[in-house]
Amino acid sequence: MWLEIGNGRLDSDGIFHGFLDRTPIGGFSGYVYFAPVGTTPAEPEPERPGQALVEE
């Protein structure tokens, strides 16, 4: 039995991006990055609490 839990896309660089909409834990955005074998994922941008979403 299959249970649909989200969707995903394959970009032009061969990297798959998954978006889960049914997560078992809270505090997780549901975004999953699948890098090709032998590569390293890009460094995540640091989170800065209190920073406005739109910088002036």
Contacts in CASP RR format, 6 or more apart in sequence:
PFRMAT RR
TARGET T0000
AUTHOR 0000-0000-0000
METHOD contacts of the structure
MODEL  1
MWLEIGNGRLDSDGIFHGFLDRTPIGGFSGYVYFAPVGTTPAEPEPERPG
QALVEE
3 22 0 8 1.000
5 20 0 8 1.000
5 21 0 8 1.000
5 22 0 8 1.000
6 18 0 8 1.000
6 19 0 8 1.000
6 20 0 8 1.000
6 21 0 8 1.000
6 22 0 8 1.000
7 18 0 8 1.000
7 19 0 8 1.000
7 21 0 8 1.000
8 16 0 8 1.000
8 17 0 8 1.000
8 18 0 8 1.000
8 19 0 8 1.000
9 16 0 8 1.000
9 17 0 8 1.000
9 18 0 8 1.000
10 16 0 8 1.000
10 17 0 8 1.000
11 17 0 8 1.000
14 36 0 8 1.000
15 33 0 8 1.000
15 34 0 8 1.000
15 35 0 8 1.000
15 36 0 8 1.000
16 34 0 8 1.000
17 31 0 8 1.000
17 32 0 8 1.000
17 33 0 8 1.000
17 34 0 8 1.000
18 30 0 8 1.000
18 31 0 8 1.000
18 32 0 8 1.000
18 33 0 8 1.000
18 34 0 8 1.000
19 30 0 8 1.000
19 31 0 8 1.000
19 32 0 8 1.000
20 30 0 8 1.000
20 31 0 8 1.000
20 32 0 8 1.000
21 30 0 8 1.000
23 30 0 8 1.000
33 41 0 8 1.000
35 41 0 8 1.000
END
